[in-house]
Amino acid sequence: MKADLLVDAKGLACPLPIVRTKKGMDTLQSGQVLEVHVTDKGAKNDLSAWAKSAGHEMIDMVEEGDVLKFWIRKA
């Protein structure tokens, strides 16, 4: 999937993946896609909840080994 920006939050523990995701999202225009890579398993629920509460669209999430990859479209 094509993303407009990649946020690498691998190796970071909560709440840093959310903080980095929000900072990345703040640089995008409405409709653009942010790709986020994390290794913190808690981020699976955290990022989904954050995207929903902020009005963004969680497009997809895949797990590749220890890395969770998210694609979120900015509202």
TORLUM-453120 format. One line per 8 residues: number of its first residue (from 1); their letters; for each residue x, y, z of N, C-alpha, C. Coordinates in nm, 3 decimals. Layout:
NUM	A	X:Y:Z:X:Y:Z:X:Y:Z | ...
This chain:
1	MKADLLVD	0.084:-0.118:0.000:0.000:0.000:0.000:0.088:0.124:0.000 | 0.051:0.222:-0.081:0.130:0.345:-0.089:0.093:0.438:0.026 | 0.196:0.486:0.095:0.176:0.581:0.204:0.245:0.712:0.169 | 0.193:0.821:0.222:0.252:0.952:0.200:0.364:0.980:0.300 | 0.361:0.911:0.415:0.463:0.930:0.518:0.476:0.803:0.598 | 0.599:0.769:0.636:0.625:0.652:0.721:0.675:0.699:0.857 | 0.612:0.649:0.963:0.658:0.674:1.099:0.714:0.543:1.153 | 0.843:0.544:1.188:0.908:0.427:1.244:0.911:0.441:1.396
9	AKGLACPL	0.822:0.368:1.464:0.815:0.372:1.610:0.856:0.238:1.670 | 0.937:0.162:1.594:0.983:0.032:1.644:1.073:0.053:1.764 | 1.056:-0.033:1.863:1.138:-0.027:1.984:1.088:0.071:2.089 | 0.981:0.144:2.057:0.927:0.242:2.152:0.809:0.183:2.227 | 0.799:0.218:2.355:0.688:0.171:2.439:0.584:0.281:2.453 | 0.464:0.241:2.488:0.352:0.332:2.509:0.394:0.441:2.607 | 0.363:0.565:2.582:0.274:0.621:2.480:0.347:0.672:2.355 | 0.477:0.647:2.344:0.555:0.707:2.235:0.507:0.672:2.093
17	PIVRTKKG	0.463:0.548:2.065:0.412:0.524:1.929:0.293:0.614:1.893 | 0.206:0.640:1.989:0.092:0.729:1.964:0.140:0.872:1.943 | 0.234:0.916:2.025:0.288:1.052:2.013:0.352:1.072:1.876 | 0.433:0.977:1.833:0.498:0.987:1.701:0.395:0.982:1.588 | 0.292:0.898:1.606:0.187:0.888:1.505:0.113:1.021:1.492 | 0.078:1.081:1.604:0.007:1.210:1.602:0.092:1.317:1.536 | 0.222:1.321:1.570:0.310:1.422:1.508:0.319:1.401:1.357 | 0.328:1.276:1.315:0.331:1.247:1.171:0.202:1.287:1.104
25	MDTLQSGQ	0.091:1.254:1.167:-0.041:1.285:1.111:-0.061:1.435:1.098 | -0.006:1.511:1.192:-0.021:1.657:1.189:0.045:1.719:1.066 | 0.139:1.649:1.003:0.208:1.704:0.885:0.135:1.672:0.755 | 0.036:1.584:0.760:-0.035:1.541:0.640:-0.159:1.624:0.612 | -0.202:1.619:0.486:-0.327:1.681:0.444:-0.439:1.578:0.454 | -0.562:1.625:0.461:-0.678:1.536:0.464:-0.675:1.442:0.345 | -0.697:1.311:0.370:-0.700:1.212:0.265:-0.566:1.142:0.242 | -0.458:1.199:0.295:-0.328:1.134:0.280:-0.316:1.018:0.378
33	VLEVHVTD	-0.222:0.926:0.349:-0.208:0.803:0.426:-0.076:0.801:0.502 | -0.086:0.765:0.629:0.030:0.750:0.717:0.053:0.602:0.741 | 0.177:0.557:0.723:0.216:0.419:0.754:0.296:0.424:0.883 | 0.261:0.337:0.978:0.327:0.334:1.108:0.379:0.193:1.135 | 0.505:0.183:1.176:0.565:0.055:1.213:0.594:0.058:1.363 | 0.544:-0.042:1.436:0.565:-0.051:1.581:0.600:-0.194:1.620 | 0.664:-0.207:1.735:0.691:-0.340:1.790:0.617:-0.360:1.923 | 0.563:-0.254:1.979:0.486:-0.262:2.104:0.349:-0.322:2.074
41	KGAKNDLS	0.325:-0.444:2.123:0.199:-0.514:2.092:0.077:-0.439:2.141 | 0.093:-0.357:2.247:-0.019:-0.278:2.299:-0.065:-0.172:2.200 | 0.022:-0.138:2.106:-0.012:-0.035:2.007:-0.125:-0.081:1.914 | -0.144:-0.211:1.905:-0.251:-0.263:1.818:-0.386:-0.203:1.859 | -0.417:-0.209:1.986:-0.543:-0.151:2.036:-0.533:0.000:2.048 | -0.416:0.049:2.092:-0.400:0.193:2.115:-0.415:0.273:1.986 | -0.348:0.230:1.880:-0.354:0.305:1.754:-0.494:0.298:1.691 | -0.559:0.184:1.701:-0.695:0.172:1.649:-0.789:0.266:1.723
49	AWAKSAGH	-0.778:0.268:1.855:-0.865:0.356:1.936:-0.834:0.502:1.908 | -0.705:0.536:1.897:-0.667:0.675:1.871:-0.720:0.721:1.735 | -0.702:0.638:1.632:-0.749:0.675:1.498:-0.899:0.699:1.499 | -0.972:0.610:1.564:-1.119:0.624:1.569:-1.158:0.752:1.644 | -1.095:0.777:1.759:-1.131:0.894:1.838:-1.095:1.025:1.767 | -0.992:1.021:1.683:-0.950:1.141:1.610:-1.025:1.156:1.477 | -1.106:1.057:1.442:-1.184:1.064:1.320:-1.112:1.016:1.195 | -0.993:0.956:1.213:-0.916:0.905:1.100:-0.964:0.764:1.065
57	EMIDMVEE	-0.927:0.716:0.946:-0.969:0.584:0.900:-0.852:0.486:0.908 | -0.869:0.381:0.987:-0.770:0.273:0.993:-0.792:0.187:0.869 | -0.703:0.198:0.772:-0.721:0.127:0.645:-0.684:-0.020:0.658 | -0.569:-0.046:0.720:-0.522:-0.184:0.728:-0.420:-0.197:0.840 | -0.401:-0.321:0.886:-0.300:-0.354:0.985:-0.251:-0.494:0.952 | -0.119:-0.510:0.943:-0.061:-0.642:0.921:0.052:-0.664:1.021 | 0.074:-0.790:1.053:0.180:-0.827:1.144:0.284:-0.904:1.064 | 0.407:-0.851:1.062:0.518:-0.916:0.993:0.627:-0.944:1.095
65	GDVLKFWI	0.630:-1.067:1.144:0.725:-1.101:1.250:0.691:-1.025:1.376 | 0.787:-0.949:1.427:0.765:-0.871:1.549:0.711:-0.731:1.521 | 0.694:-0.698:1.394:0.654:-0.561:1.358:0.508:-0.557:1.316 | 0.435:-0.463:1.376:0.297:-0.434:1.337:0.302:-0.314:1.244 | 0.234:-0.324:1.129:0.230:-0.215:1.032:0.087:-0.168:1.017 | 0.068:-0.037:1.031:-0.064:0.025:1.021:-0.066:0.125:0.908 | -0.179:0.135:0.841:-0.202:0.239:0.741:-0.327:0.315:0.785 | -0.311:0.445:0.804:-0.420:0.529:0.855:-0.438:0.647:0.761
73	RKA	-0.565:0.668:0.716:-0.596:0.782:0.629:-0.643:0.898:0.715 | -0.583:1.015:0.692:-0.618:1.133:0.770:-0.758:1.182:0.732 | -0.833:1.219:0.834:-0.969:1.271:0.814:-0.965:1.408:0.749
